C-alpha cells in the first residue's frame, strides 16, 4: 500500500496568506480557493472588492486542476484550439486559466484556484501561494 502526503490546516494558512499577499501587492481583488486531491473545498477567501462570481469560479478552477492533476489552462487551450466537444466533459467546470495543482513527488495534494483578474494573473497568485509551502 502506498502512502502520500496530504495538506494540513497549517499548509492551507501558508498558501492562503502568500496568495493574498501576492494579490494585495498588485492591488488585485480576487477570490482564493484551495481544494484537496479530490477537489473538495478546504479554503475559500474572497478579498474586499472581488466580484461575487469569483467565489464560484475560483473553486471550480481549483477542482479542475486537482482532478486533472494539471493546470486548468491546459483545458482552456484545448477548447480554444477547436476541441469544443471537451466542454461536455463531466464534472469539469473550471476550464479557465487560474487553477494550479499542488504537486509533491508526482502526487497531487490538491490545487489552488484564483479568480477576479486576468487569468494569467490568477495563475500567478495561485503559484505564489503554492511556493509558500516549498512546492
C-alpha positions as CSV (number, residue, x, y, z in Angstrom):
1,X,0.0,0.0,0.0
2,X,1.3,3.5,-0.9
3,X,1.4,6.4,1.4
4,X,1.3,10.0,0.3
5,X,1.4,13.4,1.9
6,X,-1.7,15.5,2.4
7,X,-2.4,19.1,3.1
8,X,-2.9,20.2,6.7
9,X,-4.5,23.3,8.0
10,X,-1.1,24.9,8.6
11,X,-0.4,24.4,4.9
12,X,-3.7,26.0,3.9
13,X,-2.9,29.0,6.0
14,X,0.5,29.4,4.5
15,X,-0.8,29.1,0.9
16,X,-3.7,31.4,1.5
17,X,-1.5,34.1,3.2
18,X,1.1,34.0,0.4
19,X,-1.6,34.1,-2.3
20,X,-3.3,37.0,-0.5
21,X,0.0,38.9,-0.2
22,X,0.6,38.5,-4.0
23,X,-2.8,39.8,-4.8
24,X,-2.6,42.7,-2.4
25,X,0.9,43.6,-3.6
26,X,-0.6,44.1,-7.1
27,X,-3.9,45.7,-5.9
28,X,-5.9,42.7,-7.3
29,X,-9.3,41.9,-5.7
30,X,-9.7,38.1,-6.1
31,X,-11.1,35.0,-4.5
32,X,-8.7,32.3,-3.5
33,X,-9.8,28.6,-3.2
34,X,-7.9,25.6,-2.0
35,X,-9.1,22.1,-2.6
36,X,-7.8,18.6,-1.7
37,X,-6.8,16.0,-4.2
38,X,-10.5,15.0,-4.7
39,X,-11.5,18.6,-5.5
40,X,-13.2,19.1,-2.1
41,X,-13.1,22.7,-0.9
42,X,-10.9,23.2,2.1
43,X,-10.4,27.0,2.0
44,X,-12.3,29.9,0.4
45,X,-11.3,33.5,0.8
46,X,-12.9,36.5,-1.1
47,X,-10.8,39.6,-0.8
48,X,-12.5,43.0,-0.5
49,X,-13.8,44.2,-3.8
50,X,-13.6,40.8,-5.5
51,X,-16.6,40.1,-7.8
52,X,-19.3,37.9,-6.4
53,X,-19.0,35.4,-9.3
54,X,-15.3,34.9,-8.4
55,X,-16.4,32.9,-5.4
56,X,-17.9,30.3,-7.8
57,X,-15.2,30.4,-10.4
58,X,-12.1,30.1,-8.1
59,X,-13.3,26.8,-6.5
60,X,-14.2,25.4,-10.0
61,X,-10.7,26.2,-11.3
62,X,-9.1,24.5,-8.3
63,X,-11.4,21.5,-8.6
64,X,-10.5,21.1,-12.3
65,X,-6.8,21.4,-11.6
66,X,-6.9,18.8,-8.7
67,X,-8.9,16.2,-10.6
68,X,-6.9,16.6,-13.8
69,X,-3.6,16.9,-11.9
70,X,-2.6,19.7,-14.3
71,X,-3.2,23.4,-14.6
72,X,-6.7,24.4,-15.7
73,X,-5.2,26.4,-18.5
74,X,-4.5,23.2,-20.4
75,X,-8.2,22.6,-20.8
76,X,-8.8,26.2,-21.9
77,X,-6.1,25.7,-24.5
78,X,-7.7,22.5,-25.8
79,X,-11.1,24.2,-26.1
80,X,-9.6,27.4,-27.7
81,X,-7.7,25.1,-30.1
82,X,-11.0,23.9,-31.5
83,X,-12.0,20.9,-29.5
84,X,-15.2,22.4,-28.2
85,X,-16.6,19.0,-27.5
86,X,-14.5,19.0,-24.4
87,X,-17.0,21.4,-22.9
88,X,-19.2,18.4,-22.3
89,X,-16.7,16.6,-20.1
90,X,-18.5,15.6,-16.9
91,X,-17.8,17.3,-13.5
92,X,-15.2,19.7,-15.1
93,X,-16.4,23.3,-14.9
94,X,-13.4,25.5,-14.3
95,X,-11.7,25.2,-17.6
96,X,-10.1,28.6,-17.4
97,X,-6.5,29.5,-16.5
98,X,-6.1,30.1,-12.8
99,X,-6.2,26.6,-11.3
100,X,-2.9,25.2,-10.3
101,X,-2.3,21.7,-8.9
102,X,-0.2,21.3,-5.7
103,X,2.2,18.5,-6.6
104,X,4.8,16.7,-4.4
105,X,6.9,13.8,-5.6
106,X,4.5,13.1,-8.5
107,X,1.4,13.1,-6.3
108,X,-1.4,15.7,-6.4
109,X,-2.1,17.0,-2.9
110,X,-4.8,19.4,-4.1
111,X,-5.0,22.7,-6.0
112,X,-5.3,26.4,-5.7
113,X,-7.8,28.3,-7.9
114,X,-8.0,32.0,-8.2
115,X,-10.5,34.3,-9.9
116,X,-11.0,38.0,-10.2
117,X,-8.4,39.4,-12.5
118,X,-6.8,38.4,-15.8
119,X,-6.5,34.6,-16.0
120,X,-2.7,34.8,-16.2
121,X,-2.7,37.0,-13.1
122,X,-5.0,34.5,-11.3
123,X,-2.4,31.7,-12.0
124,X,0.4,34.0,-10.8
125,X,-1.4,34.4,-7.5
126,X,-2.0,30.6,-7.2
127,X,1.6,29.8,-7.9
128,X,2.8,32.3,-5.3
129,X,0.6,30.6,-2.7
130,X,1.9,27.1,-3.6
131,X,5.5,28.4,-3.4
132,X,4.9,29.3,0.3
133,X,5.0,25.6,1.2
134,X,8.1,25.0,-0.9
135,X,6.5,23.3,-3.9
